[in-house]
Amino acid sequence: MAARLASLFRRDESGRRPVFGNNEKLQTDPHFKDYLLFHEYFHGDNGRGVGASHQTGWTGLIAKLL
């Protein structure tokens, strides 16, 4: 379970993070790409973060897992 959750935030083989979805600024911009947002919910098919990102809530626990 921890590995699956962490995989949403880790870069894949192409250097993209599933949590950022198709947001090119967050995926590629050097001023944004290394700052993680801890969303309230995640898209079930692609892992894109949805919902509130200003409230870390339970997803703040990922910091311990990473």
PDB file with SEQRES, HELIX, SHEET and CRYST1 records, atoms N, CA, C and O in Angstrom:
SEQRES   1 A   66  MET ALA ALA ARG LEU ALA SER LEU PHE ARG ARG ASP GLU          
SEQRES   2 A   66  SER GLY ARG ARG PRO VAL PHE GLY ASN ASN GLU LYS LEU          
SEQRES   3 A   66  GLN THR ASP PRO HIS PHE LYS ASP TYR LEU LEU PHE HIS          
SEQRES   4 A   66  GLU TYR PHE HIS GLY ASP ASN GLY ARG GLY VAL GLY ALA          
SEQRES   5 A   66  SER HIS GLN THR GLY TRP THR GLY LEU ILE ALA LYS LEU          
SEQRES   6 A   66  LEU                                                          
HELIX    1 AA1 ALA A    2  SER A    7  1                                   6    
HELIX    2 AA2 PRO A   18  PHE A   20  5                                   3    
HELIX    3 AA3 GLU A   24  THR A   28  1                                   5    
HELIX    4 AA4 GLY A   57  LEU A   61  5                                   5    
HELIX    5 AA5 ILE A   62  LEU A   65  1                                   4    
SHEET    1 AA1 2 TYR A  41  PHE A  42  0                                        
SHEET    2 AA1 2 GLY A  49  VAL A  50 -1                                        
CRYST1    1.000    1.000    1.000  90.00  90.00  90.00 P 1           1          
ATOM      1  N   MET A   1       0.819  -1.190   0.000  1.00  0.00           N  
ATOM      2  CA  MET A   1       0.000   0.000   0.000  1.00  0.00           C  
ATOM      3  C   MET A   1       0.868   1.262   0.000  1.00  0.00           C  
ATOM      4  O   MET A   1       0.588   2.204  -0.741  1.00  0.00           O  
ATOM      5  N   ALA A   2       1.904   1.285   0.812  1.00  0.00           N  
ATOM      6  CA  ALA A   2       2.783   2.452   0.886  1.00  0.00           C  
ATOM      7  C   ALA A   2       3.477   2.686  -0.448  1.00  0.00           C  
ATOM      8  O   ALA A   2       3.603   3.829  -0.885  1.00  0.00           O  
ATOM      9  N   ALA A   3       3.928   1.624  -1.098  1.00  0.00           N  
ATOM     10  CA  ALA A   3       4.619   1.762  -2.387  1.00  0.00           C  
ATOM     11  C   ALA A   3       3.673   2.301  -3.453  1.00  0.00           C  
ATOM     12  O   ALA A   3       4.073   3.107  -4.292  1.00  0.00           O  
ATOM     13  N   ARG A   4       2.426   1.857  -3.419  1.00  0.00           N  
ATOM     14  CA  ARG A   4       1.449   2.330  -4.394  1.00  0.00           C  
ATOM     15  C   ARG A   4       1.168   3.813  -4.213  1.00  0.00           C  
ATOM     16  O   ARG A   4       1.099   4.556  -5.192  1.00  0.00           O  
ATOM     17  N   LEU A   5       1.007   4.246  -2.984  1.00  0.00           N  
ATOM     18  CA  LEU A   5       0.773   5.660  -2.700  1.00  0.00           C  
ATOM     19  C   LEU A   5       1.993   6.488  -3.083  1.00  0.00           C  
ATOM     20  O   LEU A   5       1.856   7.550  -3.691  1.00  0.00           O  
ATOM     21  N   ALA A   6       3.176   6.012  -2.734  1.00  0.00           N  
ATOM     22  CA  ALA A   6       4.401   6.748  -3.054  1.00  0.00           C  
ATOM     23  C   ALA A   6       4.600   6.865  -4.560  1.00  0.00           C  
ATOM     24  O   ALA A   6       5.178   7.845  -5.030  1.00  0.00           O  
ATOM     25  N   SER A   7       4.132   5.881  -5.322  1.00  0.00           N  
ATOM     26  CA  SER A   7       4.320   5.919  -6.779  1.00  0.00           C  
ATOM     27  C   SER A   7       3.571   7.076  -7.433  1.00  0.00           C  
ATOM     28  O   SER A   7       3.912   7.472  -8.547  1.00  0.00           O  
ATOM     29  N   LEU A   8       2.567   7.620  -6.772  1.00  0.00           N  
ATOM     30  CA  LEU A   8       1.863   8.782  -7.310  1.00  0.00           C  
ATOM     31  C   LEU A   8       2.759  10.019  -7.326  1.00  0.00           C  
ATOM     32  O   LEU A   8       2.570  10.915  -8.149  1.00  0.00           O  
ATOM     33  N   PHE A   9       3.723  10.066  -6.427  1.00  0.00           N  
ATOM     34  CA  PHE A   9       4.569  11.241  -6.259  1.00  0.00           C  
ATOM     35  C   PHE A   9       5.958  11.078  -6.867  1.00  0.00           C  
ATOM     36  O   PHE A   9       6.636  12.073  -7.124  1.00  0.00           O  
ATOM     37  N   ARG A  10       6.387   9.859  -7.099  1.00  0.00           N  
ATOM     38  CA  ARG A  10       7.710   9.613  -7.673  1.00  0.00           C  
ATOM     39  C   ARG A  10       7.672   9.782  -9.184  1.00  0.00           C  
ATOM     40  O   ARG A  10       6.645   9.559  -9.824  1.00  0.00           O  
ATOM     41  N   ARG A  11       8.808  10.178  -9.740  1.00  0.00           N  
ATOM     42  CA  ARG A  11       8.898  10.327 -11.195  1.00  0.00           C  
ATOM     43  C   ARG A  11       8.926   8.950 -11.861  1.00  0.00           C  
ATOM     44  O   ARG A  11       9.522   8.006 -11.341  1.00  0.00           O  
ATOM     45  N   ASP A  12       8.273   8.855 -13.012  1.00  0.00           N  
ATOM     46  CA  ASP A  12       8.319   7.617 -13.782  1.00  0.00           C  
ATOM     47  C   ASP A  12       9.551   7.621 -14.685  1.00  0.00           C  
ATOM     48  O   ASP A  12      10.401   8.505 -14.572  1.00  0.00           O  
ATOM     49  N   GLU A  13       9.650   6.641 -15.574  1.00  0.00           N  
ATOM     50  CA  GLU A  13      10.831   6.520 -16.432  1.00  0.00           C  
ATOM     51  C   GLU A  13      10.995   7.694 -17.392  1.00  0.00           C  
ATOM     52  O   GLU A  13      12.092   7.929 -17.899  1.00  0.00           O  
ATOM     53  N   SER A  14       9.917   8.431 -17.647  1.00  0.00           N  
ATOM     54  CA  SER A  14      10.014   9.612 -18.513  1.00  0.00           C  
ATOM     55  C   SER A  14      10.184  10.900 -17.711  1.00  0.00           C  
ATOM     56  O   SER A  14      10.212  11.987 -18.289  1.00  0.00           O  
ATOM     57  N   GLY A  15      10.299  10.791 -16.386  1.00  0.00           N  
ATOM     58  CA  GLY A  15      10.532  11.962 -15.546  1.00  0.00           C  
ATOM     59  C   GLY A  15       9.275  12.696 -15.116  1.00  0.00           C  
ATOM     60  O   GLY A  15       9.356  13.797 -14.572  1.00  0.00           O  
ATOM     61  N   ARG A  16       8.116  12.103 -15.353  1.00  0.00           N  
ATOM     62  CA  ARG A  16       6.847  12.744 -15.008  1.00  0.00           C  
ATOM     63  C   ARG A  16       6.273  12.140 -13.727  1.00  0.00           C  
ATOM     64  O   ARG A  16       6.456  10.954 -13.451  1.00  0.00           O  
ATOM     65  N   ARG A  17       5.584  12.962 -12.958  1.00  0.00           N  
ATOM     66  CA  ARG A  17       4.934  12.508 -11.726  1.00  0.00           C  
ATOM     67  C   ARG A  17       3.433  12.352 -12.001  1.00  0.00           C  
ATOM     68  O   ARG A  17       2.801  13.290 -12.488  1.00  0.00           O  
ATOM     69  N   PRO A  18       2.856  11.187 -11.699  1.00  0.00           N  
ATOM     70  CA  PRO A  18       1.425  10.989 -11.922  1.00  0.00           C  
ATOM     71  C   PRO A  18       0.562  12.020 -11.203  1.00  0.00           C  
ATOM     72  O   PRO A  18      -0.481  12.411 -11.727  1.00  0.00           O  
ATOM     73  N   VAL A  19       0.960  12.460 -10.045  1.00  0.00           N  
ATOM     74  CA  VAL A  19       0.162  13.412  -9.277  1.00  0.00           C  
ATOM     75  C   VAL A  19      -0.039  14.733 -10.034  1.00  0.00           C  
ATOM     76  O   VAL A  19      -1.028  15.427  -9.798  1.00  0.00           O  
ATOM     77  N   PHE A  20       0.871  15.087 -10.927  1.00  0.00           N  
ATOM     78  CA  PHE A  20       0.761  16.339 -11.679  1.00  0.00           C  
ATOM     79  C   PHE A  20      -0.074  16.200 -12.943  1.00  0.00           C  
ATOM     80  O   PHE A  20      -0.346  17.200 -13.608  1.00  0.00           O  
ATOM     81  N   GLY A  21      -0.488  14.986 -13.289  1.00  0.00           N  
ATOM     82  CA  GLY A  21      -1.330  14.783 -14.469  1.00  0.00           C  
ATOM     83  C   GLY A  21      -0.711  15.374 -15.721  1.00  0.00           C  
ATOM     84  O   GLY A  21       0.482  15.194 -15.969  1.00  0.00           O  
ATOM     85  N   ASN A  22      -1.512  16.080 -16.515  1.00  0.00           N  
ATOM     86  CA  ASN A  22      -1.010  16.673 -17.753  1.00  0.00           C  
ATOM     87  C   ASN A  22      -0.689  18.164 -17.603  1.00  0.00           C  
ATOM     88  O   ASN A  22      -0.636  18.885 -18.599  1.00  0.00           O  
ATOM     89  N   ASN A  23      -0.478  18.622 -16.388  1.00  0.00           N  
ATOM     90  CA  ASN A  23      -0.112  20.010 -16.136  1.00  0.00           C  
ATOM     91  C   ASN A  23       1.373  20.185 -16.459  1.00  0.00           C  
ATOM     92  O   ASN A  23       2.238  19.845 -15.651  1.00  0.00           O  
ATOM     93  N   GLU A  24       1.657  20.719 -17.647  1.00  0.00           N  
ATOM     94  CA  GLU A  24       3.043  20.841 -18.127  1.00  0.00           C  
ATOM     95  C   GLU A  24       3.906  21.740 -17.251  1.00  0.00           C  
ATOM     96  O   GLU A  24       5.097  21.481 -17.080  1.00  0.00           O  
ATOM     97  N   LYS A  25       3.317  22.785 -16.699  1.00  0.00           N  
ATOM     98  CA  LYS A  25       4.103  23.683 -15.835  1.00  0.00           C  
ATOM     99  C   LYS A  25       4.629  22.922 -14.622  1.00  0.00           C  
ATOM    100  O   LYS A  25       5.802  23.040 -14.268  1.00  0.00           O  
ATOM    101  N   LEU A  26       3.755  22.139 -13.986  1.00  0.00           N  
ATOM    102  CA  LEU A  26       4.181  21.382 -12.810  1.00  0.00           C  
ATOM    103  C   LEU A  26       5.109  20.233 -13.190  1.00  0.00           C  
ATOM    104  O   LEU A  26       5.969  19.849 -12.397  1.00  0.00           O  
ATOM    105  N   GLN A  27       4.952  19.687 -14.375  1.00  0.00           N  
ATOM    106  CA  GLN A  27       5.779  18.561 -14.808  1.00  0.00           C  
ATOM    107  C   GLN A  27       7.184  18.986 -15.230  1.00  0.00           C  
ATOM    108  O   GLN A  27       8.139  18.241 -15.012  1.00  0.00           O  
ATOM    109  N   THR A  28       7.330  20.177 -15.834  1.00  0.00           N  
ATOM    110  CA  THR A  28       8.604  20.518 -16.467  1.00  0.00           C  
ATOM    111  C   THR A  28       9.293  21.785 -15.968  1.00  0.00           C  
ATOM    112  O   THR A  28      10.514  21.898 -16.079  1.00  0.00           O  
ATOM    113  N   ASP A  29       8.555  22.719 -15.434  1.00  0.00           N  
ATOM    114  CA  ASP A  29       9.150  23.994 -15.023  1.00  0.00           C  
ATOM    115  C   ASP A  29      10.085  23.789 -13.835  1.00  0.00           C  
ATOM    116  O   ASP A  29       9.672  23.225 -12.822  1.00  0.00           O  
ATOM    117  N   PRO A  30      11.342  24.236 -13.941  1.00  0.00           N  
ATOM    118  CA  PRO A  30      12.304  24.027 -12.852  1.00  0.00           C  
ATOM    119  C   PRO A  30      11.901  24.708 -11.542  1.00  0.00           C  
ATOM    120  O   PRO A  30      12.404  24.339 -10.480  1.00  0.00           O  
ATOM    121  N   HIS A  31      11.012  25.686 -11.597  1.00  0.00           N  
ATOM    122  CA  HIS A  31      10.571  26.375 -10.389  1.00  0.00           C  
ATOM    123  C   HIS A  31       9.403  25.659  -9.707  1.00  0.00           C  
ATOM    124  O   HIS A  31       9.038  26.007  -8.584  1.00  0.00           O  
ATOM    125  N   PHE A  32       8.818  24.670 -10.369  1.00  0.00           N  
ATOM    126  CA  PHE A  32       7.647  23.992  -9.820  1.00  0.00           C  
ATOM    127  C   PHE A  32       7.791  22.480  -9.729  1.00  0.00           C  
ATOM    128  O   PHE A  32       7.191  21.867  -8.846  1.00  0.00           O  
ATOM    129  N   LYS A  33       8.561  21.866 -10.604  1.00  0.00           N  
ATOM    130  CA  LYS A  33       8.553  20.405 -10.743  1.00  0.00           C  
ATOM    131  C   LYS A  33       9.007  19.636  -9.501  1.00  0.00           C  
ATOM    132  O   LYS A  33       8.682  18.457  -9.364  1.00  0.00           O  
ATOM    133  N   ASP A  34       9.731  20.260  -8.616  1.00  0.00           N  
ATOM    134  CA  ASP A  34      10.208  19.566  -7.420  1.00  0.00           C  
ATOM    135  C   ASP A  34       9.383  19.866  -6.172  1.00  0.00           C  
ATOM    136  O   ASP A  34       9.712  19.399  -5.082  1.00  0.00           O  
ATOM    137  N   TYR A  35       8.315  20.639  -6.330  1.00  0.00           N  
ATOM    138  CA  TYR A  35       7.441  20.957  -5.203  1.00  0.00           C  
ATOM    139  C   TYR A  35       6.173  20.128  -5.301  1.00  0.00           C  
ATOM    140  O   TYR A  35       5.397  20.287  -6.243  1.00  0.00           O  
ATOM    141  N   LEU A  36       5.958  19.258  -4.349  1.00  0.00           N  
ATOM    142  CA  LEU A  36       4.813  18.366  -4.377  1.00  0.00           C  
ATOM    143  C   LEU A  36       3.597  19.006  -3.728  1.00  0.00           C  
ATOM    144  O   LEU A  36       3.697  19.712  -2.724  1.00  0.00           O  
ATOM    145  N   LEU A  37       2.453  18.740  -4.328  1.00  0.00           N  
ATOM    146  CA  LEU A  37       1.175  19.151  -3.757  1.00  0.00           C  
ATOM    147  C   LEU A  37       0.507  17.907  -3.189  1.00  0.00           C  
ATOM    148  O   LEU A  37       0.490  16.863  -3.841  1.00  0.00           O  
ATOM    149  N   PHE A  38      -0.031  18.003  -2.006  1.00  0.00           N  
ATOM    150  CA  PHE A  38      -0.685  16.866  -1.366  1.00  0.00           C  
ATOM    151  C   PHE A  38      -2.190  17.051  -1.477  1.00  0.00           C  
ATOM    152  O   PHE A  38      -2.808  17.720  -0.649  1.00  0.00           O  
ATOM    153  N   HIS A  39      -2.761  16.462  -2.493  1.00  0.00           N  
ATOM    154  CA  HIS A  39      -4.189  16.619  -2.774  1.00  0.00           C  
ATOM    155  C   HIS A  39      -5.046  15.772  -1.843  1.00  0.00           C  
ATOM    156  O   HIS A  39      -4.576  14.829  -1.207  1.00  0.00           O  
ATOM    157  N   GLU A  40      -6.298  16.138  -1.788  1.00  0.00           N  
ATOM    158  CA  GLU A  40      -7.259  15.429  -0.950  1.00  0.00           C  
ATOM    159  C   GLU A  40      -7.672  14.099  -1.591  1.00  0.00           C  
ATOM    160  O   GLU A  40      -7.891  13.109  -0.893  1.00  0.00           O  
ATOM    161  N   TYR A  41      -7.776  14.087  -2.916  1.00  0.00           N  
ATOM    162  CA  TYR A  41      -8.192  12.897  -3.656  1.00  0.00           C  
ATOM    163  C   TYR A  41      -7.284  12.700  -4.855  1.00  0.00           C  
ATOM    164  O   TYR A  41      -6.552  13.607  -5.251  1.00  0.00           O  
ATOM    165  N   PHE A  42      -7.338  11.507  -5.428  1.00  0.00           N  
ATOM    166  CA  PHE A  42      -6.543  11.182  -6.612  1.00  0.00           C  
ATOM    167  C   PHE A  42      -7.424  10.476  -7.629  1.00  0.00           C  
ATOM    168  O   PHE A  42      -8.273   9.661  -7.266  1.00  0.00           O  
ATOM    169  N   HIS A  43      -7.221  10.788  -8.907  1.00  0.00           N  
ATOM    170  CA  HIS A  43      -7.968  10.148  -9.989  1.00  0.00           C  
ATOM    171  C   HIS A  43      -7.645   8.660  -9.986  1.00  0.00           C  
ATOM    172  O   HIS A  43      -6.474   8.283  -9.963  1.00  0.00           O  
ATOM    173  N   GLY A  44      -8.653   7.821 -10.008  1.00  0.00           N  
ATOM    174  CA  GLY A  44      -8.459   6.385  -9.888  1.00  0.00           C  
ATOM    175  C   GLY A  44      -7.752   5.736 -11.057  1.00  0.00           C  
ATOM    176  O   GLY A  44      -7.145   4.679 -10.886  1.00  0.00           O  
ATOM    177  N   ASP A  45      -7.805   6.331 -12.246  1.00  0.00           N  
ATOM    178  CA  ASP A  45      -7.188   5.717 -13.421  1.00  0.00           C  
ATOM    179  C   ASP A  45      -5.759   6.180 -13.676  1.00  0.00           C  
ATOM    180  O   ASP A  45      -4.917   5.388 -14.099  1.00  0.00           O  
ATOM    181  N   ASN A  46      -5.480   7.453 -13.422  1.00  0.00           N  
ATOM    182  CA  ASN A  46      -4.150   7.959 -13.770  1.00  0.00           C  
ATOM    183  C   ASN A  46      -3.361   8.554 -12.608  1.00  0.00           C  
ATOM    184  O   ASN A  46      -2.199   8.917 -12.787  1.00  0.00           O  
ATOM    185  N   GLY A  47      -3.956   8.663 -11.431  1.00  0.00           N  
ATOM    186  CA  GLY A  47      -3.240   9.148 -10.258  1.00  0.00           C  
ATOM    187  C   GLY A  47      -3.139  10.652 -10.128  1.00  0.00           C  
ATOM    188  O   GLY A  47      -2.525  11.152  -9.186  1.00  0.00           O  
ATOM    189  N   ARG A  48      -3.740  11.394 -11.074  1.00  0.00           N  
ATOM    190  CA  ARG A  48      -3.686  12.855 -11.024  1.00  0.00           C  
ATOM    191  C   ARG A  48      -4.334  13.343  -9.736  1.00  0.00           C  
ATOM    192  O   ARG A  48      -5.396  12.858  -9.345  1.00  0.00           O  
ATOM    193  N   GLY A  49      -3.698  14.294  -9.085  1.00  0.00           N  
ATOM    194  CA  GLY A  49      -4.242  14.863  -7.856  1.00  0.00           C  
ATOM    195  C   GLY A  49      -5.446  15.735  -8.144  1.00  0.00           C  
ATOM    196  O   GLY A  49      -5.398  16.589  -9.029  1.00  0.00           O  
ATOM    197  N   VAL A  50      -6.513  15.530  -7.414  1.00  0.00           N  
ATOM    198  CA  VAL A  50      -7.723  16.341  -7.548  1.00  0.00           C  
ATOM    199  C   VAL A  50      -8.193  16.701  -6.143  1.00  0.00           C  
ATOM    200  O   VAL A  50      -7.747  16.110  -5.160  1.00  0.00           O  
ATOM    201  N   GLY A  51      -9.072  17.648  -6.060  1.00  0.00           N  
ATOM    202  CA  GLY A  51      -9.546  18.070  -4.743  1.00  0.00           C  
ATOM    203  C   GLY A  51      -8.596  19.084  -4.142  1.00  0.00           C  
ATOM    204  O   GLY A  51      -7.683  19.578  -4.804  1.00  0.00           O  
ATOM    205  N   ALA A  52      -8.824  19.380  -2.895  1.00  0.00           N  
ATOM    206  CA  ALA A  52      -8.075  20.431  -2.205  1.00  0.00           C  
ATOM    207  C   ALA A  52      -6.585  20.089  -2.128  1.00  0.00           C  
ATOM    208  O   ALA A  52      -6.214  18.989  -1.718  1.00  0.00           O  
ATOM    209  N   SER A  53      -5.749  21.027  -2.520  1.00  0.00           N  
ATOM    210  CA  SER A  53      -4.301  20.843  -2.362  1.00  0.00           C  
ATOM    211  C   SER A  53      -3.761  21.764  -1.281  1.00  0.00           C  
ATOM    212  O   SER A  53      -2.585  21.686  -0.927  1.00  0.00           O  
ATOM    213  N   HIS A  54      -4.600  22.622  -0.764  1.00  0.00           N  
ATOM    214  CA  HIS A  54      -4.158  23.560   0.268  1.00  0.00           C  
ATOM    215  C   HIS A  54      -4.330  22.983   1.674  1.00  0.00           C  
ATOM    216  O   HIS A  54      -3.892  23.585   2.654  1.00  0.00           O  
ATOM    217  N   GLN A  55      -4.963  21.823   1.767  1.00  0.00           N  
ATOM    218  CA  GLN A  55      -5.127  21.155   3.050  1.00  0.00           C  
ATOM    219  C   GLN A  55      -4.427  19.800   2.941  1.00  0.00           C  
ATOM    220  O   GLN A  55      -4.923  18.901   2.263  1.00  0.00           O  
ATOM    221  N   THR A  56      -3.310  19.653   3.584  1.00  0.00           N  
ATOM    222  CA  THR A  56      -2.543  18.421   3.401  1.00  0.00           C  
ATOM    223  C   THR A  56      -3.262  17.209   3.969  1.00  0.00           C  
ATOM    224  O   THR A  56      -3.174  16.132   3.380  1.00  0.00           O  
ATOM    225  N   GLY A  57      -3.957  17.332   5.068  1.00  0.00           N  
ATOM    226  CA  GLY A  57      -4.712  16.219   5.618  1.00  0.00           C  
ATOM    227  C   GLY A  57      -3.935  14.919   5.664  1.00  0.00           C  
ATOM    228  O   GLY A  57      -2.753  14.908   6.010  1.00  0.00           O  
ATOM    229  N   TRP A  58      -4.585  13.834   5.319  1.00  0.00           N  
ATOM    230  CA  TRP A  58      -3.971  12.513   5.404  1.00  0.00           C  
ATOM    231  C   TRP A  58      -2.840  12.338   4.407  1.00  0.00           C  
ATOM    232  O   TRP A  58      -1.922  11.561   4.669  1.00  0.00           O  
ATOM    233  N   THR A  59      -2.867  13.033   3.263  1.00  0.00           N  
ATOM    234  CA  THR A  59      -1.819  12.816   2.273  1.00  0.00           C  
ATOM    235  C   THR A  59      -0.485  13.399   2.716  1.00  0.00           C  
ATOM    236  O   THR A  59       0.545  13.091   2.116  1.00  0.00           O  
ATOM    237  N   GLY A  60      -0.479  14.228   3.746  1.00  0.00           N  
ATOM    238  CA  GLY A  60       0.774  14.710   4.303  1.00  0.00           C  
ATOM    239  C   GLY A  60       1.610  13.563   4.863  1.00  0.00           C  
ATOM    240  O   GLY A  60       2.817  13.708   5.063  1.00  0.00           O  
ATOM    241  N   LEU A  61       0.970  12.430   5.115  1.00  0.00           N  
ATOM    242  CA  LEU A  61       1.686  11.250   5.611  1.00  0.00           C  
ATOM    243  C   LEU A  61       2.660  10.688   4.576  1.00  0.00           C  
ATOM    244  O   LEU A  61       3.590   9.965   4.933  1.00  0.00           O  
ATOM    245  N   ILE A  62       2.457  11.010   3.311  1.00  0.00           N  
ATOM    246  CA  ILE A  62       3.348  10.494   2.259  1.00  0.00           C  
ATOM    247  C   ILE A  62       4.786  10.942   2.495  1.00  0.00           C  
ATOM    248  O   ILE A  62       5.722  10.256   2.083  1.00  0.00           O  
ATOM    249  N   ALA A  63       4.969  12.069   3.144  1.00  0.00           N  
ATOM    250  CA  ALA A  63       6.326  12.552   3.435  1.00  0.00           C  
ATOM    251  C   ALA A  63       7.102  11.505   4.231  1.00  0.00           C  
ATOM    252  O   ALA A  63       8.296  11.315   4.001  1.00  0.00           O  
ATOM    253  N   LYS A  64       6.449  10.839   5.144  1.00  0.00           N  
ATOM    254  CA  LYS A  64       7.105   9.771   5.925  1.00  0.00           C  
ATOM    255  C   LYS A  64       7.424   8.561   5.047  1.00  0.00           C  
ATOM    256  O   LYS A  64       8.443   7.898   5.245  1.00  0.00           O  
ATOM    257  N   LEU A  65       6.558   8.277   4.083  1.00  0.00           N  
ATOM    258  CA  LEU A  65       6.749   7.108   3.229  1.00  0.00           C  
ATOM    259  C   LEU A  65       7.844   7.315   2.195  1.00  0.00           C  
ATOM    260  O   LEU A  65       8.538   6.370   1.820  1.00  0.00           O  
ATOM    261  N   LEU A  66       8.000   8.557   1.735  1.00  0.00           N  
ATOM    262  CA  LEU A  66       9.016   8.843   0.724  1.00  0.00           C  
ATOM    263  C   LEU A  66      10.376   8.909   1.369  1.00  0.00           C  
ATOM    264  O   LEU A  66      11.373   9.141   0.686  1.00  0.00           O  
TER     265      LEU A  66                                                      
END                                                                             
